[in-house]
Amino acid sequence: MNFSLLIDNLTNPALLFFVLGVAAVYLKSDLQIPDNSSKFISLYLLFAIGFKGGQELSHESFTMEVTWSMVFGFFLSAAIPLYTFFILKKRVGIFNAGAIAAAYGSVSAVTFVTSVTYLESQQLNLHGYMVAIMALMESPAIIMGLLLISIFNKNSEEKITKRVAIKHSFTNGSVLLIIGSLIIGYLANAKQAEGIKPFTNDLFKGFLAIFLLDMGITSGRKLKAFFSFGWFPILFAIFIPLINGSVVALVSGFVTHDIANRFIFAILAASASYIAVPAAMKISVPQSNPGLFLPMALAVTFPINITIGMPTYFLIVQNT
C-alpha cells in the first residue's frame, strides 16, 4: 500500500510538470510561462476552488462538527507560526523568522488543489466547508507573523505599522478572491452554476499542470541563491511540514472522523504559502528576504508534500 500510493503520486502529471519546470532551468532552456498568463492561471485556480467549494458548502448543514472544524483550522493557523518563530529567529533573524513562520502557518492553495485531486483518486470527495477553512487559515498566520516581528523587533526605525499590516492580510488579492468566490458559489443555485461548470471543472486539471510547470521554473531559478543560507532552511522545510502534517493527521480525529477532512487538515497544516504570504510580506516587511522563504515553501516543502507527505498523511488517517 505504501509503495503504490507513493508511485501514484510520483507519476502524477501535476508533479511531473513541476519537475519539468525545474529541469528546464538547469538545462538552460528558454521555456517560460508569460507573467500575465501565470497571474491569470493562479487567479483561475483560486476562483475555481473557491466557487466549487461554495457550491459544496451550499449543500452542507452547519453542524457542531463543522463549527469545531473551523475553530480547529483557525487555531492551527495561529499556533504553527507561534512555535516555528522561536525555532527560526536565532538562525535567520527576526524579520525572516516572522515571514517564514507566517508562510508555514498559512496554507498553499495549490497544494490544497493537488490534495483534492489526490482524494478523488482515492474515491473520496472534498467537503465544501473545508474550502472555507482553507480561506480562514490565510489571515491569522499573516497577522501572527507580523505581530511576532513587531513584538521582538527592538529597532524603532523599522517598526511595522500594525494597522496597515493587518488590513493587508484581509484585503490581499488571493484571500479576497477565494473568499469572494466561495460566497458567490454558495449563493448560486445549481442551474446557474451549471453554466460555468466547463470552466470551473473540466479545464481545472489542465490549468493546474501549466501552473505547476511555471512554479517549477520559478523554483529552479531561486534554488541557486537559496543554497547560500546553508542546510538549516532546507532541513526546516523538509521536517517541520512532515511533523505538522503527521501530528495533525493524528489529532484531527478528535474534531472529525471523516477521512477526507482529516487528510485535508493534515495538508493544510503541512503546506506553506507562496502566494498570499509573500505578497503580504513584500508590502509589510520589506526587510524579510523572499530569496529565503519562497524557495523553502515552493522548491522544498511543496514537492515533499506531494511526494512523501500525501501518502504518509493518508495512511495515518486511514489507520487511526
C-alpha atoms as one frame of an Amber mdcrd trajectory, in Angstrom:
protein
   0.000   0.000   0.000   2.806   2.398   0.905   4.609   1.877  -2.392   1.509
   2.026  -4.576   0.453   5.358  -3.068   3.953   6.750  -3.460   4.214   5.574
  -7.076   0.795   7.087  -7.869   1.985  10.455  -6.590   5.376  10.254  -8.284
   3.681   9.639 -11.648   1.068  12.347 -11.104   1.160  14.692 -14.155   1.000
  17.728 -11.843   4.243  16.707 -10.097   5.918  15.730 -13.373   5.187  19.151
 -14.879   6.725  20.750 -11.775   9.849  18.597 -12.264   9.892  19.543 -15.960
   9.965  23.224 -14.978  12.930  22.715 -12.635  14.730  20.639 -15.291  14.156
  23.358 -17.910  16.102  25.851 -15.771  19.054  23.524 -15.252  19.087  22.639
 -18.951  19.202  26.406 -19.686  16.055  26.152 -21.792  14.183  29.306 -22.827
  10.918  27.668 -21.708   8.814  30.105 -19.690   5.197  30.994 -18.976   4.450
  34.689 -19.699   3.913  36.702 -16.493   0.376  37.744 -17.426  -0.596  34.155
 -18.223   0.914  32.922 -14.954  -1.030  35.501 -12.959  -4.261  34.623 -14.782
  -3.814  30.903 -14.099  -3.147  31.468 -10.378  -6.279  33.643 -10.167  -8.246
  30.990 -12.072  -7.206  28.238  -9.633  -8.251  30.326  -6.625 -11.540  31.231
  -8.303 -12.343  27.663  -9.343 -11.597  26.014  -5.994 -13.468  28.774  -4.150
 -16.538  28.555  -6.393 -16.684  24.754  -6.293 -16.257  24.852  -2.529 -19.107
  27.342  -2.231 -21.337  25.042  -4.233 -20.441  22.139  -1.932 -20.942  24.344
   1.114 -24.476  25.226  -0.044 -25.382  21.546   0.362 -23.841  21.250   3.841
 -25.607  21.608   7.180 -23.776  23.694   9.784 -23.333  21.062  12.460 -21.156
  21.152  15.571 -18.510  19.194  13.620 -18.348  21.966  11.002 -18.117  24.634
  13.714 -15.367  22.840  15.631 -13.513  22.179  12.377 -13.435  25.913  11.656
 -12.178  26.625  15.185  -9.525  23.929  14.784  -8.343  25.414  11.468  -8.111
  28.897  12.978  -6.147  27.510  15.937  -3.659  25.706  13.652  -3.086  28.842
  11.607  -2.186  30.839  14.726  -0.297  28.117  16.629   2.113  26.998  13.886
   3.676  30.480  13.402   3.951  30.861  17.177   6.171  27.833  17.745   8.109
  27.942  14.453   9.094  31.592  15.010  11.136  30.637  18.073  12.873  27.823
  16.178  13.794  30.243  13.400  14.612  33.625  14.952  18.153  32.908  16.177
  19.093  31.257  12.896  17.636  33.641  10.305  16.806  36.845  12.225  13.537
  38.408  13.393  12.207  39.579  10.022  12.906  36.357   8.131  11.630  34.281
  11.072   8.313  36.146  11.066   7.905  35.784   7.304   8.776  32.064   7.297
   6.565  31.392  10.351   3.644  33.154   8.631   4.230  31.148   5.438   4.176
  27.820   7.305   1.157  28.777   9.404  -0.716  29.861   6.294  -1.681  27.478
   3.512  -0.785  26.696  -0.084  -3.842  26.857  -2.309  -2.049  24.827  -4.998
  -1.110  22.080  -2.516  -4.743  22.108  -1.384  -5.928  21.802  -5.004  -3.473
  18.947  -5.642  -4.700  17.199  -2.490  -8.295  17.426  -3.765  -7.181  15.614
  -6.925  -5.439  13.035  -4.721  -8.655  12.495  -2.735 -10.557  11.905  -5.968
  -8.020   9.234  -6.927  -8.892   7.510  -3.632 -12.639   7.723  -4.452 -13.203
  10.355  -1.743 -14.858  13.758  -2.083 -13.938  17.111  -0.588 -16.464  18.644
   1.791 -17.249  22.234   0.802 -16.662  23.742   4.221 -13.010  22.665   4.075
 -12.529  25.324   1.376 -13.914  27.892   3.807 -11.452  26.630   6.441  -8.577
  26.953   3.976  -9.545  30.570   3.275  -9.940  31.194   7.011  -6.385  29.969
   7.669  -4.689  32.590   5.457  -5.097  35.746   7.559  -4.430  34.528  11.155
  -0.973  33.241  10.169  -0.044  36.500   8.438  -1.271  38.542  11.410   0.592
  36.308  13.885   3.842  36.584  11.905   3.557  40.364  11.754   2.725  40.655
  15.456   5.704  38.474  16.433   8.037  40.646  14.361   6.564  43.765  15.937
   6.938  42.379  19.485  10.518  41.132  19.128  11.891  43.847  16.846  13.709
  46.358  19.068  14.628  48.780  16.282  12.096  51.626  16.442  13.051  52.825
  12.947  11.936  49.517  11.454   8.674  49.055  13.363   5.781  47.726  11.307
   2.539  49.675  11.190   0.122  47.105  12.623  -2.980  48.696  11.141  -1.571
  48.571   7.602  -0.235  45.039   8.082  -3.483  43.620   9.436  -5.595  45.400
   6.807  -3.437  43.991   4.021  -3.723  40.451   5.381  -7.507  40.631   4.950
  -7.565  42.508   1.624  -4.780  40.518  -0.053  -5.968  39.600  -3.555  -5.684
  35.824  -3.192  -7.519  35.842   0.156 -10.240  38.135  -1.184 -10.709  36.122
  -4.382 -11.066  32.730  -2.728 -13.451  34.060  -0.050 -15.439  36.018  -2.658
 -15.646  33.004  -4.989 -16.724  30.834  -2.061 -19.579  33.230  -1.241 -20.656
  33.504  -4.903 -20.587  29.725  -5.272 -22.660  29.418  -2.108 -25.270  31.909
  -3.377 -25.530  30.477  -6.923 -28.117  27.781  -7.462 -27.325  24.515  -9.243
 -28.727  25.693 -12.597 -26.666  28.903 -12.535 -23.511  27.016 -11.553 -24.028
  24.520 -14.386 -23.485  27.331 -16.912 -19.841  27.798 -15.909 -19.123  24.195
 -14.945 -16.996  23.522 -18.077 -14.731  26.396 -16.990 -14.559  25.599 -13.269
 -14.367  21.794 -13.577 -13.346  20.488 -16.997 -10.368  22.811 -17.533  -9.138
  22.643 -13.955  -6.518  19.886 -14.112  -5.007  21.254 -17.318  -4.558  24.724
 -15.846  -3.129  23.194 -12.663  -0.496  21.329 -14.713   0.557  24.517 -16.540
   0.681  26.448 -13.262   2.920  23.819 -11.678   5.191  23.937 -14.723   5.545
  27.670 -14.065   6.165  27.011 -10.355   8.904  24.556 -11.303  10.617  27.175
 -13.471  10.352  29.765 -10.669  11.731  27.306  -8.102  14.630  26.289 -10.317
  15.700  29.911 -10.705  15.621  30.589  -6.976  17.396  27.445  -5.821  20.910
  28.768  -6.522  20.579  31.756  -4.180  18.752  29.653  -1.601  21.687  27.274
  -1.075  23.813  30.146   0.228  21.854  30.009   3.522  23.229  26.589   4.460
  21.420  23.410   5.476  19.121  24.761   8.192  16.380  26.217   5.903  16.376
  23.013   3.829  16.041  20.749   6.865  13.338  23.011   8.334  11.399  22.992
   5.046  11.518  19.178   4.933  10.879  18.101   8.516   8.596  20.787  10.010
   5.831  20.229   7.401   6.066  16.454   7.752   5.853  16.772  11.552   2.954
  19.254  11.374   1.044  17.144   8.870   1.569  13.850  10.711   0.639  15.271
  14.132  -2.480  16.955  12.762  -3.450  13.776  10.867  -3.499  12.067  14.278
  -5.133  14.738  16.475  -7.727  15.779  13.882  -9.598  12.598  14.836 -10.806
  14.447  17.934 -12.509  17.049  15.704 -13.846  14.936  12.837 -13.948  11.238
  11.978 -14.222  11.840   8.233 -11.081  10.518   6.467 -11.222  13.176   3.721
 -11.495  16.003   6.272  -8.633  14.670   8.389  -6.439  14.307   5.314  -7.194
  17.893   4.248  -6.425  19.179   7.769  -3.041  17.425   7.587  -2.345  19.019
   4.207  -3.345  22.479   5.460  -1.044  22.128   8.484   1.838  20.820   6.374
   1.654  23.236   3.447   3.320  26.636   3.239   2.040  29.725   1.447   3.995
  31.055  -1.525   1.296  33.380  -2.892  -0.581  35.240  -0.134   2.208  35.488
   2.473   4.985  36.654   0.104   2.618  39.307  -1.252   1.765  40.470   2.271
   5.392  40.444   3.450   6.590  42.368   0.396   4.411  45.285   1.498   4.506
  44.943   5.286   8.013  43.533   5.928  10.335  44.583   3.085  13.269  43.696
   5.396  12.490  39.968   5.008  14.287  38.036   2.274  11.974  36.387  -0.307
  15.007  34.515  -1.636  14.850  32.516   1.589  11.196  31.822   2.371   9.934
  31.444  -1.214  12.267  28.551  -2.134  11.623  26.939   1.270   7.877  26.859
   0.603   7.912  26.300  -3.130  11.036  24.328  -4.009  11.325  22.134  -0.898
   8.074  21.867   1.088   5.724  21.705  -1.901   7.379  18.702  -3.653   7.956
  16.990  -0.279   4.242  17.237   0.487   3.033  15.905  -2.861   5.507  13.014
  -2.957   6.134  11.841   0.613   3.597  13.849   2.621   0.305  12.964   0.974
   0.713   9.167   1.089   2.004   9.444   4.676  -0.874  11.588   5.942  -3.415
   9.432   4.127  -2.039   6.258   5.684  -2.171   7.845   9.145  -5.818   8.910
   8.837  -6.758   5.536   7.367  -5.227   3.592  10.226  -6.103   5.750  13.277
